[in-house]
């Protein structure tokens, strides 16, 4: 068996992550847990999760876990605010998250 590099597009990564969250209502993962689940490096995983936060598909809770705004796919809930001082508030790494507002679901 040969070890080979498999390259998948950013869109495929986002589709896979969205699919998992849609299939498993209530799923909440930290970035490290998401990395292990989807076999992604830290930078790729953080970038994908941040994109889904920006798209308002995911939000980040006080525990730094990513979850859906709502388990009802038709309902819209505003995004969560990261916890001050947590890695999620590092605006150099995750600049988009500083603009988000609080949500009771996360």
C-alpha positions in Angstrom: 0.0 0.0 0.0 1.4 3.4 -1.0 1.1 6.5 1.2 -0.1 9.3 -1.0 -1.1 12.9 -0.4 -4.9 13.5 -0.8 -5.8 17.0 -1.6 -9.4 18.1 -1.2 -10.8 21.6 -1.9 -11.8 24.1 0.7 -15.4 23.7 -0.5 -15.3 20.0 0.1 -14.0 20.5 3.6 -16.8 23.0 4.3 -19.4 20.6 2.8 -18.1 17.7 5.0 -18.2 19.8 8.2 -21.7 21.2 7.4 -22.9 17.7 6.7 -21.6 16.4 10.1 -23.3 19.2 12.0 -26.6 18.6 10.1 -26.5 14.9 10.7 -25.8 15.2 14.4 -28.0 17.8 16.0 -26.4 19.2 19.2 -22.8 18.4 18.0 -20.3 20.7 19.7 -16.6 20.4 19.0 -13.5 22.4 20.0 -11.1 23.1 17.2 -8.8 20.3 18.4 -11.7 17.8 18.4 -12.7 18.9 14.9 -9.1 18.5 13.7 -9.1 14.9 14.9 -12.6 14.1 13.6 -11.9 15.4 10.0 -8.2 14.7 9.9 -7.2 18.4 9.3 -4.2 20.4 10.4 -4.7 23.2 12.9 -4.6 26.0 10.4 -7.0 24.5 7.9 -9.4 23.4 10.6 -9.5 26.9 12.2 -9.9 28.6 8.9 -12.8 26.3 7.9 -14.6 26.7 11.3 -14.1 30.5 11.1 -15.6 30.5 7.6 -18.6 28.7 8.9 -18.9 31.1 11.8 -18.7 34.0 9.3 -21.4 32.3 7.2 -23.5 32.1 10.4 -23.8 28.4 10.2 -21.8 27.8 13.4 -21.2 29.8 16.5 -18.6 29.5 19.3 -19.7 29.1 22.9 -18.0 30.1 26.1 -16.3 26.7 26.2 -14.7 27.5 22.8 -16.8 24.7 21.3 -18.3 25.2 17.8 -22.0 24.4 17.5 -25.0 25.2 15.2 -26.9 28.4 15.8 -30.0 26.2 15.9 -30.8 22.6 15.4 -33.8 23.8 13.4 -32.4 24.4 9.9 -35.1 27.0 9.2 -34.5 29.1 12.3 -31.9 31.9 12.5 -30.1 32.7 15.7 -27.5 35.4 16.0 -23.8 34.3 16.4 -22.0 33.9 19.7 -19.4 36.0 21.2 -16.1 34.3 22.1 -15.0 34.3 25.7 -12.6 37.2 26.4 -9.1 36.0 26.9 -9.8 32.6 25.2 -7.9 31.6 22.1 -11.0 32.3 20.0 -10.6 36.0 20.8 -7.1 36.3 19.3 -8.0 38.7 16.6 -4.7 38.1 14.8 -5.7 34.5 14.3 -9.5 34.9 14.1 -10.3 38.5 13.1 -13.8 37.9 12.0 -15.0 36.6 15.4 -14.5 40.0 17.1 -17.5 41.3 15.1 -20.0 38.7 16.4 -22.9 39.2 18.8 -24.0 36.9 21.6 -26.4 34.0 21.3 -28.1 32.0 24.1 -27.7 28.7 22.2 -23.9 28.6 22.5 
